[in-house]
Amino acid sequence: MEIIVVDCGSQDDTSHIDSEFPAVTMLRLPHHLGSARAMNIATRTAKADLLLLLSPNVEVAPETVTALADVLDADESTVAACPMLSTPDGSPALTVGKLPTRETLDDVCRGGAYPRMTIDPSQESVAVEYAGLEALMVRKQFVRGMNYFDERYGHYWPEADLAMQIHRVGKKIRVYPAIRATMHPAPDPLEGDSLAAADKISGAAAFLGKYEGFMAGFGFRLSAALRALGRFDLGQAGAILGGSKLDGSQAG
């Protein structure tokens, strides 16, 4: 087992983890480049055939990683596997649902929550269309086959693109309720960041443009820019129209 930590320019003690845990491979980035690029850097570095994408807010049990690997080894139709997440008090932490639609993306970009589905804990496994990146084990061969994560996404929506790619080839994402992990609620450090908000909209527009055509993505971006203009937020409108991403670049 190989543990890779991508440090996205943190200002705390994260960058020194490998001095305390020498077995950890630390990849230090100069600043926050977004999840798509960070995951690509880690994926290209990783030597294993299975990748567990893990949020720093998720705590796995000692057997979680091997249990996820075992279920993927046993089922070739499943490309990605997730544990059942719960909060420290035992409440479900819902991180899976259906593939995003234009309405879903619009609601999330306006500040709404992604609609999640409840998992029946009595089932051996549950097939889902979409899974967040909180705790997701995926086959590296599949990620390589889709030419890694599309970096037209900055920080937001590369997981939606992965889910769509899995769906389009008739493969599965499954949640395994018997495999558990704990998600510790924490505030989003990017909440209220205007560039992150533009990144989220740009990623949603990229997703729609990729799967529904250029005009769908352009229309989504234009509607969001007009809303910003209606608030007299000229900077936000310009960032949206320019396709600004969290790393300061622009979506293609």
Legacy VTK file of the C-alpha trace (Angstrom):
# vtk DataFile Version 3.0
C-alpha trace
ASCII
DATASET POLYDATA
POINTS 252 float
0.000 0.000 0.000
1.278 3.426 -0.976
0.080 6.645 0.675
0.337 9.849 -1.347
-0.582 13.238 0.118
-1.046 16.164 -2.258
-0.431 19.397 -0.370
-2.160 22.205 -2.267
-0.076 25.036 -0.870
-1.319 24.667 2.706
-0.475 27.273 5.336
-0.542 24.877 8.309
1.676 21.913 9.242
0.397 19.621 6.482
3.554 19.957 4.428
5.557 18.343 7.249
3.514 15.112 7.455
6.251 13.089 5.805
8.751 14.079 8.497
6.488 12.368 11.047
5.432 9.530 8.735
8.384 8.668 6.455
6.336 6.121 4.481
4.113 8.906 3.118
4.929 10.315 -0.326
4.349 14.061 -0.116
3.641 15.995 -3.311
3.907 19.712 -2.579
2.168 22.112 -4.947
2.933 25.842 -4.884
-0.739 26.776 -4.475
-4.219 25.341 -4.910
-4.353 24.060 -8.487
-7.795 22.470 -8.158
-8.758 18.857 -7.561
-8.537 17.767 -11.221
-4.878 18.675 -11.602
-3.983 17.514 -8.084
-5.553 14.103 -8.716
-3.760 13.794 -12.052
-0.412 14.517 -10.409
-1.114 11.920 -7.730
-2.462 9.360 -10.219
0.579 9.608 -12.452
2.811 9.228 -9.382
0.967 6.221 -7.937
2.319 2.763 -8.763
-0.766 0.755 -7.744
-3.578 -0.504 -9.978
-6.276 0.767 -7.583
-6.531 4.358 -6.397
-8.386 5.448 -3.261
-9.248 9.127 -3.626
-9.702 10.323 -0.067
-10.748 13.640 1.438
-8.705 14.864 4.408
-12.020 14.946 6.302
-12.524 11.162 6.011
-11.116 8.639 8.481
-10.902 5.050 7.283
-10.856 1.971 9.508
-7.794 -0.333 9.279
-9.672 -2.808 7.041
-11.440 -0.257 4.789
-8.840 -0.043 2.033
-8.292 -3.779 1.633
-12.046 -4.435 1.765
-12.662 -1.989 -1.101
-9.817 -3.548 -3.086
-11.285 -7.019 -2.546
-14.722 -6.092 -3.906
-13.204 -4.464 -6.987
-11.016 -7.503 -7.606
-14.121 -9.711 -7.432
-16.303 -7.722 -9.866
-14.946 -6.549 -13.209
-18.174 -4.662 -14.023
-17.540 -2.267 -11.122
-15.037 0.484 -11.858
-15.343 2.413 -8.594
-16.304 1.450 -5.046
-17.264 3.552 -2.033
-17.566 2.762 1.644
-20.654 3.723 3.626
-19.838 7.094 5.184
-21.192 8.265 8.507
-20.489 11.166 10.851
-18.778 10.539 14.215
-22.200 10.332 15.911
-23.285 7.577 13.512
-25.543 9.678 11.265
-25.350 8.902 7.525
-23.068 11.193 5.538
-24.717 11.176 2.116
-22.240 11.592 -0.744
-23.820 9.683 -3.652
-26.729 10.320 -5.999
-27.782 10.560 -9.625
-25.776 12.052 -12.470
-25.982 15.846 -12.552
-28.459 17.610 -14.797
-28.478 21.241 -15.878
-30.954 21.945 -13.081
-28.758 20.183 -10.508
-25.667 22.084 -11.600
-27.510 25.395 -11.624
-28.850 24.850 -8.104
-25.421 23.898 -6.729
-23.767 26.888 -8.408
-26.377 29.130 -6.755
-25.410 27.768 -3.358
-27.682 24.724 -3.070
-26.642 21.245 -1.985
-26.129 18.381 -4.415
-29.147 16.030 -4.121
-28.007 12.826 -2.439
-29.617 9.413 -2.174
-30.072 7.325 0.961
-28.381 3.925 0.995
-30.122 0.877 2.457
-27.555 -0.485 4.954
-29.003 -3.994 4.698
-27.904 -4.357 1.067
-24.626 -6.013 0.146
-23.980 -3.294 -2.425
-25.922 -0.495 -4.093
-25.211 0.756 -7.627
-25.192 4.560 -7.877
-24.729 6.923 -10.803
-22.649 9.568 -9.053
-20.245 9.574 -6.105
-18.344 12.416 -4.523
-14.607 12.370 -3.981
-14.805 11.982 -0.209
-13.835 8.282 -0.386
-13.794 6.635 -3.804
-11.646 3.715 -4.956
-11.280 3.563 -8.735
-9.303 1.443 -11.178
-6.237 3.342 -12.383
-6.548 1.676 -15.791
-9.948 3.316 -16.264
-8.653 6.753 -15.269
-5.720 6.312 -17.656
-8.112 5.157 -20.402
-10.113 8.398 -20.138
-6.816 10.281 -20.472
-6.851 11.105 -16.759
-9.086 13.760 -15.214
-10.144 16.460 -17.658
-8.320 19.615 -16.592
-10.958 21.836 -18.164
-12.417 21.318 -14.703
-10.560 23.189 -12.010
-11.593 22.222 -8.517
-15.236 21.336 -9.125
-16.974 18.549 -11.079
-14.169 16.186 -12.167
-16.002 13.507 -10.147
-19.147 14.157 -12.228
-17.107 13.657 -15.391
-15.694 10.396 -14.001
-19.220 9.212 -13.145
-20.463 10.049 -16.645
-17.542 8.239 -18.269
-18.264 5.133 -16.172
-21.975 5.330 -17.015
-21.348 5.721 -20.761
-19.377 2.476 -21.002
-21.976 0.511 -19.035
-19.840 0.006 -15.932
-20.807 0.597 -12.304
-20.065 2.672 -9.222
-21.105 0.761 -6.100
-21.482 1.602 -2.429
-20.763 -1.231 0.014
-22.654 -0.609 3.292
-20.630 -3.190 5.230
-17.448 -1.237 4.484
-17.388 1.833 6.695
-15.561 5.124 7.017
-16.138 8.237 9.111
-16.518 11.717 7.668
-15.730 14.538 10.065
-17.832 17.584 9.153
-15.702 20.633 8.413
-16.373 24.019 6.816
-15.463 24.379 3.166
-12.270 26.485 3.136
-13.293 27.848 -0.284
-16.738 28.992 0.843
-17.222 32.628 -0.113
-14.183 32.732 -2.426
-15.253 34.522 -5.612
-12.696 32.719 -7.784
-13.870 29.354 -6.413
-17.459 30.341 -7.249
-16.401 31.144 -10.831
-14.487 27.849 -10.972
-17.630 25.954 -9.935
-19.673 27.631 -12.675
-16.939 27.154 -15.286
-16.700 23.461 -14.410
-20.459 23.018 -14.691
-20.432 24.764 -18.079
-17.559 22.512 -19.210
-19.538 19.430 -18.149
-22.650 20.519 -20.058
-20.633 21.542 -23.100
-18.874 18.177 -23.153
-22.019 16.034 -22.905
-24.846 18.224 -24.238
-23.070 20.377 -26.810
-21.364 23.751 -27.002
-24.528 25.818 -26.763
-25.626 24.101 -23.540
-22.337 25.013 -21.867
-22.280 28.525 -23.323
-25.875 29.176 -22.270
-25.160 28.021 -18.721
-22.122 30.288 -18.479
-24.002 33.258 -19.951
-26.953 32.865 -17.563
-24.604 32.810 -14.569
-22.756 35.889 -15.853
-26.036 37.776 -16.324
-27.019 36.959 -12.733
-23.702 38.396 -11.564
-24.304 41.526 -13.640
-27.740 41.812 -12.056
-25.965 41.993 -8.689
-23.583 44.595 -10.180
-20.726 42.174 -9.557
-18.688 43.017 -12.640
-15.621 41.116 -11.451
-17.594 37.908 -10.957
-19.304 38.300 -14.337
-15.940 38.764 -16.053
-14.470 35.731 -14.280
-17.434 33.581 -15.331
-17.362 34.714 -18.963
-13.596 34.199 -19.042
-13.927 30.671 -17.632
-11.683 31.466 -14.673
-10.495 28.529 -12.572
-9.210 28.325 -9.037
-5.589 28.144 -10.188
-5.931 31.440 -12.061
-6.071 29.834 -15.513
-9.090 29.674 -17.797
-11.187 26.701 -18.853
-10.660 25.633 -22.461
LINES 1 253
252 0 1 2 3 4 5 6 7 8 9 10 11 12 13 14 15 16 17 18 19 20 21 22 23 24 25 26 27 28 29 30 31 32 33 34 35 36 37 38 39 40 41 42 43 44 45 46 47 48 49 50 51 52 53 54 55 56 57 58 59 60 61 62 63 64 65 66 67 68 69 70 71 72 73 74 75 76 77 78 79 80 81 82 83 84 85 86 87 88 89 90 91 92 93 94 95 96 97 98 99 100 101 102 103 104 105 106 107 108 109 110 111 112 113 114 115 116 117 118 119 120 121 122 123 124 125 126 127 128 129 130 131 132 133 134 135 136 137 138 139 140 141 142 143 144 145 146 147 148 149 150 151 152 153 154 155 156 157 158 159 160 161 162 163 164 165 166 167 168 169 170 171 172 173 174 175 176 177 178 179 180 181 182 183 184 185 186 187 188 189 190 191 192 193 194 195 196 197 198 199 200 201 202 203 204 205 206 207 208 209 210 211 212 213 214 215 216 217 218 219 220 221 222 223 224 225 226 227 228 229 230 231 232 233 234 235 236 237 238 239 240 241 242 243 244 245 246 247 248 249 250 251
